[in-house]
Amino acid sequence: MGLVFHAVPTLLRSSQLSLEMTAMVPLAGLFWALKFLWSPFVDNHCIARIGYRKSWIIPMQLLMAGSIYCLSFIEIDEASLFSLMIFLAIMSFAGSTQDIATDGFAAENSQSDYLGLINTIQMSGILVGLLVAGPLALVLFEYLGYHHTYIALSVLVLLSLLPVLFWSEKVRVGQRHRAEKASLRLFFRTPLATSSLVLCSLVTVYGVVILAISRFILVDGGWSMTEIGTLTGVAHLMMMLVGCLFASVVIQWRGYRFTLAAGLVMVLFGGGLWLCLAQALISANWFVWMSALVVGLGMGLVAVSTYTYTMRFSQRTPQPGTNIAIFQSTQTLCEIVFSSIATYVAGSLGYSVVFVAGSCLALLCLVALFKLRYYAHFNQQLMPA
């Protein structure tokens, strides 16, 4: 995900590709938005000799490593854009399929009281991956070149597979023989499923749009890849990590709604700061860093509160892997679509229009969270039975 949504679009922009062309790259990550289509298959099938979840985790990890290695032979330019997107798409398919299995495993083997902590750990792992494949990759591209950087990333992916190879998976009762097969239809028959899906899909959009557009603002402002990578890594993603760690405590203290609302308010404030930068009202480096820090902290709170809620919701159903995939797919689809639209609009109408529209969307989510009866249960520390 770090390559698809962070490193490669920034590299293309630095190679003087237009924002309209750059907007195509995140579309390679559409498999993350479509994984709900094959999530019932992952929930219903496995190779028993390998393991219920391991039979999906291991081959998908190998496929990701191979795709990254192949990327090392492709230059970052307009002529090779199609080939680049093919391998990014293969990598996205493998990662999204593996994610179905890992989320299902977490939901099936976790106690409800620890879901906040578990999702904090999970989000921390995701952020570390984004740091390595995003900001760190940008820095390494300048010093090592594309070829050696991609090879290093593929080796790292292979090394992360070692704990899984030596992990002995226990088959739980009901995993291999279900009374009713996992399906998309079962999700929408669950109470509160549709309303929760809508809100959880939209609350993360503005933060992701800010993260995408801010890099282009910095490129246009003459920042180097190393400087952008440092800002994105230290400010945006490291503060997201801090927000994730803080979120598990706040969820236990005040519940999902308070945590989610606090994160949205921070993202809104940070978006306002970036709007000032886009209009050149302020251009000091300290202001750029403060804007990134605020947005990162807010995104961490939003991410963990929504992930914890969706896992808690799915844990109470007979198909946790499928239900989590549906939540995450629609969320990712919204992020990809809105990021691509925002990039195109920024190239056509300017950055300021994007920030104003994103702020309106975030405000609508806040109003819905507090005013609509469908989300009253978000005020509880735990999902109602």
C-alpha positions in Angstrom: 0.0 0.0 0.0 2.9 2.4 0.7 4.2 2.0 -2.8 0.7 2.3 -4.5 -0.6 5.3 -2.5 2.6 7.1 -1.4 6.0 6.4 -3.0 5.1 5.8 -6.7 2.7 8.8 -7.1 5.2 11.1 -5.5 8.0 9.7 -7.8 5.8 10.2 -10.9 5.0 13.8 -9.9 8.8 14.5 -9.4 9.4 13.1 -12.9 7.1 15.9 -14.2 4.1 13.8 -14.9 0.8 15.7 -14.8 -1.5 15.3 -11.8 -4.1 13.8 -14.1 -1.7 11.0 -15.0 -0.5 10.6 -11.4 -4.2 10.2 -10.4 -4.3 6.9 -12.2 -1.8 5.1 -10.0 -4.0 4.7 -6.9 -6.4 2.8 -9.1 -3.9 -0.1 -9.0 -5.0 -0.5 -5.4 -8.6 -1.2 -6.3 -8.3 -4.8 -5.2 -8.2 -3.5 -1.6 -11.6 -2.0 -2.3 -13.0 -5.1 -4.1 -11.7 -7.8 -1.8 -15.2 -8.3 -0.3 -16.1 -10.1 -3.6 -13.8 -13.0 -2.8 -13.8 -12.8 1.0 -16.5 -15.5 1.4 -14.3 -17.8 -0.7 -11.4 -17.2 1.6 -13.6 -17.8 4.6 -15.1 -21.0 3.2 -12.0 -22.7 1.7 -8.5 -23.7 2.8 -5.9 -26.4 2.5 -6.3 -28.2 5.8 -2.8 -29.7 5.8 -1.3 -26.2 5.7 -3.8 -24.4 8.0 -7.1 -22.6 7.8 -5.6 -19.1 7.6 -1.9 -20.1 6.8 -3.0 -21.6 3.4 -3.9 -18.1 2.3 -1.2 -16.0 4.2 1.9 -17.9 2.9 1.2 -17.9 -0.9 0.0 -14.3 -0.9 3.2 -13.2 0.8 5.3 -15.0 -1.8 3.3 -13.4 -4.6 3.9 -9.9 -3.1 7.6 -10.5 -2.8 7.8 -11.6 -6.4 5.8 -8.6 -7.6 8.1 -6.1 -5.8 11.1 -7.8 -7.3 9.7 -7.5 -10.8 9.2 -3.7 -10.1 12.9 -3.4 -9.8 13.3 -3.8 -13.6 10.7 -1.0 -14.4 11.7 2.6 -14.6 9.4 5.3 -13.1 8.3 7.3 -16.1 5.2 7.8 -18.4 6.3 5.2 -20.9 6.3 2.4 -18.4 3.2 3.5 -16.5 1.1 0.6 -17.7 3.6 -2.1 -16.8 4.1 -0.4 -13.4 0.4 -0.5 -12.7 0.2 -4.2 -13.6 2.7 -5.3 -11.0 1.2 -2.8 -8.4 -2.2 -4.4 -9.1 -0.8 -7.9 -8.6 0.8 -6.8 -5.4 -2.5 -5.2 -4.2 -4.5 -8.4 -5.0 -2.1 -10.5 -3.0 -2.0 -8.1 -0.1 -5.8 -7.6 0.1 -6.4 -11.4 -0.1 -3.9 -12.0 2.7 -5.6 -9.2 4.7 -8.9 -11.1 4.7 -7.2 -14.1 6.3 -5.3 -12.1 8.9 -8.3 -10.1 10.0 -10.4 -13.2 10.3 -7.8 -14.8 12.4 -7.6 -11.8 14.7 -11.4 -11.6 15.2 -11.6 -15.4 15.8 -8.9 -15.5 18.4 -9.3 -12.3 20.3 -11.3 -11.4 23.5 -13.6 -8.4 23.1 -12.0 -6.5 26.0 -8.7 -6.4 24.1 -9.9 -5.4 20.7 -8.8 -1.8 21.1 -5.2 -3.0 22.0 -5.3 -5.6 19.2 -6.3 -3.0 16.6 -3.7 -0.6 17.9 -1.1 -3.3 17.3 -2.5 -4.1 13.9 -2.6 -0.4 12.8 0.9 0.1 14.1 2.1 -2.8 11.9 0.3 -1.2 8.9 1.9 2.1 9.6 5.4 0.6 9.9 4.8 -1.0 6.5 3.6 2.4 5.1 6.7 4.0 6.6 9.0 1.5 5.0 7.3 1.3 1.5 6.5 5.0 1.5 8.7 7.7 3.1 11.7 5.4 3.6 11.5 4.1 0.0 11.5 7.7 -1.2 14.7 8.4 0.7 16.3 5.1 -0.5 15.3 5.8 -4.1 17.6 8.8 -4.1 20.5 7.1 -2.5 20.3 3.5 -3.8 18.2 3.8 -6.9 15.0 2.0 -8.0 16.6 -1.4 -8.6 18.3 -1.9 -5.3 15.5 -0.4 -3.3 12.9 -2.7 -4.7 15.1 -5.7 -4.2 15.6 -4.7 -0.5 11.9 -4.4 -0.1 11.2 -7.8 -1.6 13.8 -9.4 0.7 12.1 -7.7 3.7 8.7 -9.1 2.6 10.2 -12.6 2.5 11.8 -12.2 5.9 8.5 -11.2 7.5 7.1 -14.6 6.4 9.5 -16.5 8.7 7.3 -16.3 11.9 4.3 -17.6 9.9 6.2 -20.6 8.6 7.0 -21.7 12.2 3.6 -20.9 13.6 1.4 -23.9 14.4 -2.2 -23.0 13.6 -5.0 -24.6 15.7 -8.1 -25.4 13.9 -11.1 -24.1 15.8 -14.5 -25.8 15.9 -16.8 -24.5 13.2 -14.0 -23.1 10.9 -14.0 -26.0 8.6 -17.7 -27.0 8.8 -20.1 -24.1 9.0 -23.8 -24.4 9.5 -24.2 -21.6 6.8 -21.5 -20.7 4.3 -20.1 -17.2 4.5 -21.7 -14.8 2.0 -22.3 -11.2 1.3 -26.0 -11.6 1.9 -25.4 -12.5 5.6 -23.7 -9.2 6.2 -26.6 -7.1 5.1 -29.0 -9.2 7.1 -27.1 -8.2 10.3 -28.7 -5.3 12.3 -26.9 -2.0 12.0 -24.7 -3.3 9.2 -25.7 -0.9 6.5 -25.7 2.3 8.5 -22.4 1.4 10.2 -20.9 0.6 6.8 -21.7 4.1 5.4 -20.2 6.0 8.3 -17.1 3.9 8.6 -16.5 4.2 4.9 -16.6 8.0 4.8 -14.9 9.1 8.1 -11.4 8.3 6.9 -11.7 10.0 3.5 -10.6 13.6 4.4 -7.5 12.5 6.2 -6.4 10.3 3.3 -7.1 13.1 0.8 -5.0 15.6 2.9 -2.1 13.1 3.0 -2.3 12.6 -0.8 -2.6 16.3 -1.8 -0.1 17.6 0.7 2.8 15.7 -1.1 2.0 17.5 -4.4 1.9 20.9 -2.6 5.4 20.2 -1.3 6.7 18.9 -4.7 5.4 22.1 -6.3 7.0 24.1 -3.5 10.4 22.7 -4.4 10.8 20.1 -1.7 13.1 17.2 -2.4 12.1 13.5 -2.2 14.1 13.1 1.0 12.5 16.1 2.6 9.0 14.9 1.6 9.8 11.4 2.8 11.0 12.7 6.1 8.0 14.9 6.6 5.5 12.1 5.6 7.3 9.5 7.7 8.1 11.5 10.9 5.1 13.8 11.0 2.2 12.2 9.2 2.8 8.5 9.8 4.6 8.6 13.1 1.9 10.8 14.6 -0.7 8.4 13.2 1.2 5.7 15.2 1.0 7.9 18.3 -2.7 8.5 17.7 -3.2 4.7 17.3 -1.5 4.1 20.7 -3.6 6.8 22.3 -6.8 5.6 20.7 -7.0 2.3 22.5 -6.9 4.1 25.9 -9.6 6.7 24.8 -11.9 3.9 23.5 -11.9 2.2 26.9 -12.4 5.5 28.7 -15.0 7.3 26.5 -16.1 4.9 23.8 -16.0 4.8 20.0 -18.0 8.0 19.3 -15.8 10.3 21.4 -12.6 8.8 20.0 -13.9 9.1 16.4 -15.2 12.6 16.9 -11.9 13.8 18.5 -10.0 12.4 15.5 -12.3 14.1 13.0 -11.9 17.4 14.7 -8.1 17.2 14.6 -8.2 16.2 10.9 -10.5 19.2 10.2 -8.2 21.6 12.0 -5.1 20.1 10.2 -6.9 20.5 6.8 -7.5 24.1 7.6 -3.8 24.6 8.2 -3.0 22.9 4.8 -5.5 25.2 3.2 -3.5 28.2 4.4 -0.4 26.6 2.9 -2.1 25.9 -0.4 -3.2 29.6 -0.6 0.4 30.7 0.3 -0.9 32.6 3.4 1.9 31.0 5.3 4.9 29.0 4.0 7.2 28.5 6.9 8.6 25.0 7.4 7.5 24.9 11.1 3.9 25.5 9.9 4.1 22.6 7.4 5.3 20.3 10.2 2.6 21.4 12.6 0.0 20.8 9.9 1.3 17.3 9.3 1.5 16.5 13.0 -2.1 17.5 13.7 -3.5 15.5 10.7 -1.4 12.5 11.6 -2.6 12.4 15.2 -6.3 12.8 14.1 -6.0 10.0 11.5 -4.6 7.6 14.1 -7.6 8.2 16.3 -10.1 7.8 13.5 -8.4 4.6 12.1 -8.3 2.7 15.4 -11.8 3.7 16.5 -13.3 2.5 13.2 -11.2 -0.7 13.0 -12.0 -1.6 16.6 -15.7 -1.0 16.0 -15.8 -3.1 12.8 -13.9 -6.0 14.3 -16.2 -6.0 17.4 -19.2 -5.9 15.1 -17.8 -8.7 12.9 -16.7 -10.8 15.9 -20.3 -11.4 16.9 -21.1 -12.9 13.5 -20.3 -16.4 12.0 -18.2 -14.9 9.2 -15.8 -12.4 10.7 -13.3 -12.4 7.8 -16.0 -11.6 5.3 -17.6 -8.9 7.3 -14.4 -7.1 8.1 -13.5 -7.3 4.4 -16.7 -5.6 3.5 -16.1 -2.8 5.9 -12.5 -2.3 4.8 -13.3 -2.7 1.1 -15.9 0.0 1.1 -13.6 2.2 3.2 -10.7 1.7 0.8 -12.9 2.2 -2.2 -14.0 5.6 -0.9 -10.4 6.5 -0.1 -9.2 5.5 -3.6 -12.0 7.1 -5.5 -12.0 10.4 -3.5 -8.1 10.6 -3.6 -8.1 10.2 -7.4 -11.0 12.7 -7.8 -9.2 15.1 -5.4 -6.0 14.8 -7.4 -7.8 15.5 -10.6 -9.7 18.4 -9.1 -6.5 19.9 -7.7 -5.0 19.8 -11.1 -8.1 21.4 -12.7 -9.5 23.8 -10.0 -6.7 24.1 -7.5 -5.8 22.7 -4.1 -8.1 25.0 -2.1 -11.2 23.5 -3.7 -10.2 20.1 -2.5 -9.7 21.2 1.1 -13.0 23.0 1.3 -14.9 20.0 -0.2 -13.1 17.6 2.2 -14.0 19.7 5.2 -17.6 19.6 4.3 -17.6 15.8 4.1 -15.9 15.5 7.5 -18.4 17.9 9.0 -21.3 15.9 7.6 -19.8 12.8 9.3 -19.6 14.6 12.6 -23.3 15.7 12.4 -24.4 12.2 11.5 -22.4 10.7 14.4 -24.1 12.8 17.0 -27.6 13.5 15.5 -28.7 10.4 13.7 -30.2 7.6 15.7 -28.5 4.9 13.6 -25.2 5.8 15.4 -26.4 6.1 19.0 -24.6 2.8 19.8 -21.3 4.4 18.9 -21.5 6.2 22.3 -21.0 2.9 24.1 -17.6 1.4 25.0 -18.8 -1.9 23.7 -21.1 -3.0 20.9 -24.6 -3.9 22.2 -25.3 -7.6 22.1 
